[in-house]
């Protein structure tokens, strides 16, 4: 049984500070990890190094031991939900990944769900969907102009269909609580693209993990 994605809108659902989750169809978990490692914004190439199976807490403990502070590295826990593979980031992932367009090359479908909850600025949760090296749709999930843009970007036909559904759900609505808006937008996105994430496996279960390290 799968759990959708709306549980991500709960306070601190995965780790303190928000979440960075990538779902992919048409890739194995190993391919997803390798492609994400290639997008890390450092001067040197990065690779995904397997470190066994971990809970979120034990991966952060390993990263503390490895780097001195888990925020000085990036780890991923990997899993599968139906046809979707997923990668959940831990540590200092904020602002460290480049565009995910190349992750979707060769016909893959790739979805990004991101929220820097402890950024210090009012950063809205972000969604983007890529296919075969193209951005099909992207938006901030508050659907307002709080971060320099509003509405849905991407392929005109796909973006227009998604925006129509968001409008039908009553968004944007600046009078509503931001977390309620976040939840409502996730409902629309998950139904439109058929997304799902297993909450128990991610929040309290054990999953294969990798560290993204210099090659």
Number of C-alpha atoms within 10 A of each C-alpha: 8 12 13 18 20 19 17 21 21 13 13 14 15 22 16 13 17 21 23 22 21 24 26 26 20 17 22 16 21 16 15 25 28 18 20 23 27 21 19 22 14 12 7 11 14 20 20 24 18 16 15 12 16 21 18 24 15 12 26 21 15 17 21 16 11 13 12 12 15 19 16 13 20 24 30 30 27 26 23 19 16 13 14 22 23 28 26 20 24 27 21 15 18 19 9 12 16 14 11 23 19 19 28 24 17 12 15 17 22 29 26 18 20 21 21 20 17 13 12 7 9 11 15 23 24 18 21 22 25 25 22 16 17 19 21 21 23 22 23 26 28 28 25 17 12 12 13 7 12 16 20 24 19 17 14 11 10 16 18 16 14 21 20 12 16 22 16 11 15 12 20 19 14 11 7 12 10 16 16 13 22 21 19 19 27 24 18 19 22 15 13 12 11 12 21 22 25 19 18 11 14 19 14 13 13 20 19 17 24 26 25 21 16 14 10
